Amino acid sequence: MEKREGFSSKFGILAAAIGSAVGLGNIWRFPYVTGKYGGGAFLIIYLGIVAIIGLPLMLSEFVIGREAKLDAIGSFKKLDSKRPFYISGVLGVLSAFFILSYYGVVAGWTLEYVFSSITNKFAGQNSEEIANMFGTFIQHPYRPIIWQIIFMGVTGLVVSTGIEKGIEKVSKIMVPLLLVLIIVLDIRAISLPNSMEGLKFLFKPDFSIIDRRVVLAALGHAFYSLSLGMGIMITYGSYIGDKENLGKTALQISIADTLIALLAGVAIFPAVFAYGLDPAEGPGLVFTTLPNVFNQMPGGYFFSIMFFSLLALAALTSTISLLEVVVAFLVDSLKMERKKASILSFTSITIIGFFASLANGPLSGKVFFGKNFFDFLDTTTANYFLTTAALISVIFIGWFMNKDRVKAQLTSEGSFNVMYEKAFYTIIRYIAPIGILLVFLYQIGVFGEKL
């Protein structure tokens, strides 16, 4: 039997998994969600949820993956062939497939903005003109698709090369580079006049604004940010060596993911406040508000290039992990050769992505359940697939997976002592399922406003 691929070093594991967790969610979504829900108060609740629920969820997915040493679907089938827990894996693989189809479109937008920054297209444009530029671009019939194909091509090339020579090698370069870029942007942001107001907004909580919306939004974003329910951490867990400490690895990834989200906030909010803009701008904060900030900032040309390069790097670290979930399924469960699996996955996902891109323009009138195709894919995966997959996973590991095998994975077959086993089971059995159900109900609108 051919030896299964795996990560070759501890740093490789961390770089790949951190790269997966760190994506547009940290640098694009985290700042605008934090801005929308009041800054510091949201941040404290978010950090608490990551520690209490997010970390054990990630650890449980690692346990499943490393115990089975298979893809997301194959893992559940191997660990429990009598019950249909593999549905969690099916939803995870489908989520990765459909999320990547529209995520690749947004990732392509980052390349357009890198190019626009290099060619200085934003110079002399006011805020309304910059917003119009963005709208005109995403509605264009083929320009976003060209960038999408380029981005997905790079993603497919990395994944086709394998775990050690592809994903691990590239992640070891990209994650440190991403960190360097964001720190440089932070230094520039806090040197701006009135930047302290942005830091106060981010780090000084106003607890009077906390309500169920803030708590549920923090819960939902923690779930989104850590790449849970997508099959990614199960797949990456299957490549982790038997002697690695899974609890420590999950903790380090959670800390790194949260730290980079915070650093993104430090790069963005001081600049937004320095130029009197609205921190609750929403999804357009990055693509319409920040180019206006860079226009007004001394040295803004160079920092604009750096920021959108950072955004593209973050997107690439996530697209690689999403594609690997699909490729791993084809390799492990369908016994397909990796390069063929990569080509098939890249091609089919990119084609679906064409329709997601066109949904912002020529196909905007075509609706599915009241939404264009782009929003339909986003809503279906986020609101239904991810939460259902995660709920099935925690029920499986909390109530059905062999406890001795769970302990063996937590301790790396007795190599480490763990003091948190009882707390882990309490969270996975009781607290996590309630949290996931709350996210599900909130996202489908049961509590009023959706995320």
C-alpha positions as CSV (number, residue, x, y, z in Angstrom):
1,M,0.0,0.0,0.0
2,E,1.4,3.4,-1.0
3,K,2.3,5.6,2.0
4,R,-0.1,8.4,2.5
5,E,1.1,12.0,2.3
6,G,1.5,14.1,5.4
7,F,3.1,17.3,6.7
8,S,6.8,17.0,7.3
9,S,7.2,19.4,10.2
10,K,5.4,21.2,13.1
11,F,5.8,24.5,11.4
12,G,4.4,23.1,8.2
13,I,1.3,21.9,10.0
14,L,0.8,25.3,11.7
15,A,1.5,27.3,8.5
16,A,-1.0,25.3,6.4
17,A,-3.7,25.3,9.1
18,I,-3.2,28.9,10.0
19,G,-3.3,29.8,6.3
20,S,-6.6,28.0,6.0
21,A,-8.1,29.8,9.0
22,V,-6.6,33.1,7.9
23,G,-8.4,34.3,4.8
24,L,-10.7,37.0,3.6
25,G,-12.7,36.3,6.8
26,N,-10.0,37.9,8.9
27,I,-9.0,40.8,6.7
28,W,-12.2,41.5,4.9
29,R,-15.1,40.2,7.0
30,F,-13.8,40.6,10.6
31,P,-13.2,44.4,10.4
32,Y,-16.7,45.2,9.0
33,V,-18.5,42.8,11.3
34,T,-16.6,44.3,14.3
35,G,-17.5,47.8,13.0
36,K,-21.1,46.9,12.5
37,Y,-21.5,45.4,16.0
38,G,-19.8,48.0,18.1
39,G,-16.1,47.4,18.2
40,G,-14.6,46.4,21.5
41,A,-17.6,44.8,23.1
42,F,-18.0,42.6,20.1
43,L,-14.3,41.8,20.2
44,I,-14.4,40.6,23.8
45,I,-17.4,38.3,23.2
46,Y,-15.8,37.0,20.0
47,L,-12.5,36.1,21.8
48,G,-14.5,34.3,24.6
49,I,-16.4,32.3,22.1
50,V,-13.3,31.3,20.1
51,A,-11.7,30.0,23.4
52,I,-14.8,28.2,24.8
53,I,-16.4,26.8,21.6
54,G,-14.2,27.4,18.5
55,L,-11.1,25.8,19.9
56,P,-12.8,22.5,21.1
57,L,-14.6,22.3,17.7
58,M,-11.3,22.6,15.8
59,L,-9.7,20.0,18.1
60,S,-12.6,17.6,17.5
61,E,-12.2,17.8,13.8
62,F,-8.4,17.2,14.1
63,V,-9.2,14.1,16.3
64,I,-11.6,12.7,13.6
65,G,-9.1,13.3,10.8
66,R,-6.0,11.9,12.4
67,E,-7.7,8.9,13.8
68,A,-9.1,7.9,10.4
69,K,-6.2,9.2,8.2
70,L,-8.7,9.8,5.4
71,D,-10.7,12.6,3.7
72,A,-13.8,14.2,5.4
73,I,-16.2,11.6,4.1
74,G,-14.0,8.6,4.4
75,S,-13.1,9.5,8.0
76,F,-16.7,9.1,9.2
77,K,-17.3,6.0,7.2
78,K,-14.2,4.4,8.6
79,L,-14.9,5.4,12.2
80,D,-18.6,4.4,12.2
81,S,-19.8,2.4,9.2
82,K,-23.1,1.5,10.8
83,R,-24.6,5.0,11.2
84,P,-24.9,7.8,8.6
85,F,-22.5,10.3,10.3
86,Y,-20.6,10.5,6.9
87,I,-23.3,13.0,6.0
88,S,-21.2,15.5,7.9
89,G,-18.3,14.8,5.6
90,V,-20.5,15.0,2.5
91,L,-21.8,18.4,3.6
92,G,-18.2,19.5,4.3
93,V,-16.9,18.5,0.9
94,L,-20.0,20.1,-0.8
95,S,-19.4,23.2,1.3
96,A,-15.8,23.4,0.2
97,F,-16.7,22.9,-3.4
98,F,-19.5,25.5,-3.5
99,I,-17.7,28.0,-1.2
100,L,-14.6,27.9,-3.4
101,S,-16.7,28.5,-6.5
102,Y,-17.7,31.9,-5.3
103,Y,-14.8,32.6,-3.0
104,G,-12.6,32.2,-6.0
105,V,-14.5,35.0,-7.6
106,V,-13.9,37.3,-4.6
107,A,-10.2,36.2,-4.6
108,G,-10.0,37.3,-8.2
109,W,-11.3,40.7,-7.2
110,T,-8.2,41.1,-5.0
111,L,-5.9,40.6,-8.0
112,E,-7.9,43.3,-9.9
113,Y,-7.2,45.6,-6.9
114,V,-3.5,44.7,-6.8
115,F,-3.3,45.6,-10.5
116,S,-5.4,48.8,-10.0
117,S,-3.1,49.8,-7.1
118,I,0.1,49.2,-9.1
119,T,-1.3,51.2,-12.1
120,N,-2.5,53.9,-9.8
121,K,-6.1,53.8,-11.0
122,F,-7.5,55.1,-7.8
123,A,-5.5,58.4,-8.0
124,G,-7.7,61.5,-8.3
125,Q,-10.9,59.5,-7.8
126,N,-13.4,60.6,-5.1
127,S,-15.3,58.1,-2.9
128,E,-18.3,57.9,-5.2
129,E,-16.1,57.3,-8.2
130,I,-14.2,54.5,-6.4
131,A,-17.5,52.9,-5.4
132,N,-18.7,53.1,-9.0
133,M,-15.4,51.5,-10.2
134,F,-16.0,48.6,-7.9
135,G,-19.6,48.2,-9.1
136,T,-18.7,48.5,-12.7
137,F,-15.9,45.9,-12.3
138,I,-17.9,43.2,-10.6
139,Q,-20.7,43.6,-13.1
140,H,-18.4,43.2,-16.1
141,P,-19.1,40.1,-18.1
142,Y,-15.5,38.7,-18.4
143,R,-12.9,40.8,-16.5
144,P,-13.7,39.3,-13.0
145,I,-13.7,35.8,-14.7
146,I,-10.2,36.3,-16.1
147,W,-8.9,37.1,-12.6
148,Q,-10.8,34.2,-11.2
149,I,-9.2,31.8,-13.6
150,I,-5.8,33.1,-12.8
151,F,-6.3,32.8,-9.1
152,M,-7.9,29.3,-9.3
153,G,-5.1,28.2,-11.6
154,V,-2.5,29.1,-9.0
155,T,-4.5,27.4,-6.4
156,G,-4.8,24.2,-8.5
157,L,-1.1,24.2,-9.2
158,V,-0.2,24.3,-5.5
159,V,-2.6,21.6,-4.6
160,S,-1.7,19.3,-7.5
161,T,2.0,19.3,-6.3
162,G,1.0,17.6,-3.1
163,I,1.0,18.1,0.7
164,E,4.7,18.5,1.5
165,K,6.0,19.9,-1.8
166,G,2.9,22.0,-2.5
167,I,0.6,23.1,0.3
168,E,3.2,22.9,3.1
169,K,6.0,24.5,1.1
170,V,3.9,27.4,-0.1
171,S,2.2,28.0,3.3
172,K,5.6,28.2,5.0
173,I,6.4,31.2,2.7
174,M,3.0,32.9,2.5
175,V,2.0,32.9,6.2
176,P,5.2,34.7,7.4
177,L,5.0,37.1,4.5
178,L,1.3,37.8,5.3
179,L,2.3,38.6,8.9
180,V,5.1,40.9,7.8
181,L,2.8,42.8,5.4
182,I,0.1,43.3,8.0
183,I,2.6,44.5,10.7
184,V,4.0,47.1,8.3
185,L,0.4,48.3,7.5
186,D,-0.3,48.4,11.3
187,I,2.7,50.7,11.9
188,R,1.6,53.0,9.2
189,A,-2.0,53.1,10.4
190,I,-1.2,54.0,14.0
191,S,1.1,56.8,12.9
192,L,-1.8,58.6,11.2
193,P,-3.4,61.6,12.9
194,N,-6.5,60.7,15.1
195,S,-5.6,57.0,14.8
196,M,-6.0,56.5,18.5
197,E,-9.8,56.9,18.0
198,G,-9.7,53.8,15.8
199,L,-7.8,51.8,18.4
200,K,-10.2,53.0,21.1
201,F,-13.1,51.8,19.0
202,L,-11.5,48.4,18.5
203,F,-10.2,47.8,22.1
204,K,-12.3,49.9,24.4
205,P,-15.6,48.0,25.0
206,D,-18.9,49.7,25.5
207,F,-20.9,47.0,27.2
208,S,-24.1,49.0,27.1
209,I,-24.5,48.0,23.4
210,I,-24.3,44.3,24.0
211,D,-27.5,42.5,23.1
212,R,-28.3,39.1,21.6
213,R,-27.5,40.3,18.1
214,V,-23.9,41.1,19.2
215,V,-23.5,37.8,20.9
216,L,-24.9,35.8,18.0
217,A,-22.9,37.7,15.4
218,A,-19.7,37.0,17.4
219,L,-20.7,33.3,17.6
220,G,-21.3,33.2,13.9
221,H,-18.1,34.9,13.0
222,A,-16.0,32.7,15.2
223,F,-17.5,29.7,13.4
224,Y,-16.8,31.2,10.0
225,S,-13.3,32.4,10.8
226,L,-11.9,29.1,12.0
227,S,-13.0,27.2,8.9
228,L,-15.2,24.8,10.9
229,G,-17.7,22.5,9.3
230,M,-16.0,22.7,5.9
231,G,-14.0,19.4,6.2
232,I,-10.8,21.4,6.1
233,M,-9.6,20.6,9.7
234,I,-10.6,17.0,9.3
235,T,-8.6,16.8,6.1
236,Y,-5.6,18.6,7.5
237,G,-5.9,16.5,10.7
238,S,-5.4,13.4,8.6
239,Y,-2.0,14.7,7.5
240,I,-0.8,15.4,11.0
241,G,1.8,13.0,12.4
242,D,0.9,10.7,15.3
243,K,3.3,12.3,17.8
244,E,2.0,15.9,17.4
245,N,0.1,17.4,20.3
246,L,-3.3,18.1,18.8
247,G,-4.6,20.3,21.6
248,K,-1.5,22.5,21.5
249,T,-1.7,22.7,17.7
250,A,-5.4,23.7,17.8
251,L,-4.6,26.3,20.4
252,Q,-1.7,27.8,18.4
253,I,-3.8,28.0,15.3
254,S,-6.7,29.6,17.1
255,I,-4.4,32.2,18.7
256,A,-2.7,32.9,15.3
257,D,-6.0,33.2,13.5
258,T,-7.4,35.6,16.1
259,L,-4.2,37.6,16.3
260,I,-4.2,38.2,12.5
261,A,-7.8,39.3,12.7
262,L,-6.9,41.8,15.4
263,L,-3.9,43.0,13.4
264,A,-6.2,43.5,10.4
265,G,-8.5,45.6,12.6
266,V,-5.5,47.7,13.8
267,A,-4.5,48.3,10.1
268,I,-8.0,49.3,9.1
269,F,-9.8,51.2,12.0
270,P,-7.2,53.8,12.7
271,A,-7.1,54.7,9.0
272,V,-10.9,54.8,8.8
273,F,-11.1,57.1,11.9
274,A,-8.2,59.2,10.7
275,Y,-10.1,60.2,7.6
276,G,-13.5,60.5,9.2
277,L,-15.1,57.5,7.6
278,D,-17.8,55.1,8.8
279,P,-16.4,52.0,10.6
280,A,-19.7,50.2,10.1
281,E,-19.5,50.6,6.3
282,G,-20.2,46.9,5.8
283,P,-18.7,44.5,3.1
284,G,-17.7,47.5,1.0
285,L,-15.2,48.6,3.7
286,V,-12.2,47.0,1.9
287,F,-13.1,47.5,-1.7
288,T,-14.7,50.9,-1.7
289,T,-13.7,52.7,1.5
290,L,-10.0,51.8,1.9
291,P,-8.9,52.9,-1.6
292,N,-10.3,56.3,-0.7
293,V,-8.2,56.2,2.5
294,F,-5.1,55.3,0.6
295,N,-5.7,58.2,-1.8
296,Q,-5.6,60.7,1.1
297,M,-2.7,59.0,3.0
298,P,0.9,60.1,2.5
299,G,2.6,57.2,0.8
300,G,-0.8,55.7,0.1
301,Y,0.3,54.3,-3.4
302,F,2.7,51.9,-1.8
303,F,0.4,51.0,1.1
304,S,-2.4,50.3,-1.3
305,I,-0.3,47.8,-3.2
306,M,0.8,46.2,0.1
307,F,-2.8,46.0,1.5
308,F,-4.3,44.4,-1.6
309,S,-1.4,42.0,-2.0
310,L,-2.0,41.0,1.7
311,L,-5.6,40.4,0.8
312,A,-4.7,38.3,-2.2
313,L,-2.2,36.3,-0.1
314,A,-4.8,35.7,2.6
315,A,-7.3,34.6,0.0
316,L,-4.8,32.2,-1.6
317,T,-4.1,30.4,1.7
318,S,-7.8,29.7,2.1
319,T,-8.5,28.7,-1.5
320,I,-5.7,26.1,-1.3
321,S,-7.3,24.5,1.8
322,L,-10.8,24.5,0.3
323,L,-9.6,22.8,-2.9
324,E,-7.6,20.3,-0.9
325,V,-10.8,19.1,0.8
326,V,-12.3,18.2,-2.6
327,V,-9.1,16.7,-4.0
328,A,-8.5,14.6,-0.8
329,F,-12.0,13.1,-1.3
330,L,-11.3,12.2,-4.9
331,V,-7.8,10.7,-4.0
332,D,-8.9,8.8,-0.8
333,S,-12.4,7.7,-1.5
334,L,-12.4,7.5,-5.3
335,K,-8.7,6.4,-5.6
336,M,-8.0,9.1,-8.2
337,E,-4.4,10.2,-8.9
338,R,-3.7,13.6,-7.3
339,K,-3.0,15.6,-10.5
340,K,-6.1,14.3,-12.2
341,A,-8.2,15.0,-9.1
342,S,-6.7,18.5,-8.9
343,I,-7.5,19.3,-12.6
344,L,-11.0,17.9,-12.3
345,S,-11.7,19.8,-9.1
346,F,-10.2,23.1,-10.4
347,T,-12.1,22.9,-13.7
348,S,-15.5,22.1,-12.3
349,I,-15.3,24.6,-9.4
350,T,-14.1,27.3,-11.7
351,I,-16.9,26.7,-14.2
352,I,-19.5,27.0,-11.4
353,G,-17.7,30.1,-10.3
354,F,-18.3,31.7,-13.8
355,F,-22.0,31.7,-13.0
356,A,-21.4,33.1,-9.6
357,S,-19.4,35.9,-11.1
358,L,-22.0,36.6,-13.8
359,A,-24.7,36.7,-11.1
360,N,-23.3,40.2,-10.3
361,G,-23.8,41.3,-13.9
362,P,-25.4,39.8,-16.9
363,L,-27.2,37.0,-14.9
364,S,-28.2,39.3,-12.0
365,G,-31.9,38.8,-13.0
366,K,-31.7,35.0,-12.6
367,V,-32.8,34.2,-9.0
368,F,-32.8,31.0,-6.9
369,F,-35.1,31.2,-3.9
370,G,-35.1,34.9,-4.2
371,K,-31.3,35.4,-4.5
372,N,-28.9,35.6,-7.3
373,F,-26.6,32.6,-7.8
374,F,-23.6,34.1,-5.9
375,D,-25.7,34.9,-2.9
376,F,-27.6,31.6,-3.1
377,L,-24.3,29.7,-2.9
378,D,-23.1,31.8,0.0
379,T,-26.4,31.5,1.9
380,T,-26.9,27.8,1.3
381,T,-23.4,26.8,2.5
382,A,-23.1,29.2,5.4
383,N,-26.7,28.9,6.8
384,Y,-27.3,25.2,6.2
385,F,-24.3,23.1,5.1
386,L,-21.6,24.3,7.6
387,T,-23.8,24.4,10.7
388,T,-25.4,21.0,9.9
389,A,-22.0,19.4,9.2
390,A,-20.5,20.8,12.5
391,L,-23.5,19.7,14.5
392,I,-23.3,16.2,13.2
393,S,-19.5,16.2,13.9
394,V,-19.8,17.2,17.6
395,I,-22.7,14.8,18.2
396,F,-20.5,12.0,16.7
397,I,-17.4,12.7,18.7
398,G,-19.2,13.6,21.9
399,W,-21.6,10.7,22.0
400,F,-20.6,7.9,19.5
401,M,-16.9,7.9,18.9
402,N,-14.9,5.4,21.0
403,K,-13.8,7.4,24.1
404,D,-10.6,5.5,24.3
405,R,-9.7,6.4,20.7
406,V,-10.6,10.1,21.4
407,K,-8.3,10.0,24.5
408,A,-5.6,8.3,22.4
409,Q,-5.7,11.1,19.9
410,L,-5.8,13.9,22.5
411,T,-2.7,12.3,24.3
412,S,-1.0,11.2,21.1
413,E,-1.2,7.6,22.2
414,G,-0.1,8.5,25.7
415,S,2.8,10.8,24.8
416,F,1.1,13.8,26.5
417,N,-0.9,14.2,29.6
418,V,-4.2,16.2,29.1
419,M,-6.0,17.9,31.9
420,Y,-8.9,19.1,29.8
421,E,-10.6,15.9,28.7
422,K,-13.6,16.3,31.0
423,A,-14.0,20.0,29.9
424,F,-13.6,19.0,26.3
425,Y,-16.4,16.5,26.5
426,T,-18.7,18.9,28.4
427,I,-18.3,21.5,25.7
428,I,-18.6,19.1,22.7
429,R,-21.6,17.2,24.2
430,Y,-23.6,20.2,25.5
431,I,-22.3,23.7,24.9
432,A,-21.1,23.4,21.3
433,P,-24.4,21.8,20.0
434,I,-26.4,24.6,21.6
435,G,-24.0,27.3,20.1
436,I,-24.2,25.7,16.7
437,L,-28.0,25.6,16.8
438,L,-28.2,29.2,17.8
439,V,-26.0,30.2,14.9
440,F,-28.2,28.1,12.6
441,L,-31.4,29.8,13.9
442,Y,-29.9,33.2,13.7
443,Q,-28.6,32.8,10.2
444,I,-31.9,31.7,8.9
445,G,-33.6,34.7,10.5
446,V,-35.4,33.1,13.5
447,F,-34.1,35.8,15.8
448,G,-34.7,38.7,13.4
449,E,-31.8,40.2,11.5
450,K,-29.5,37.7,9.8
451,L,-25.7,37.9,9.8
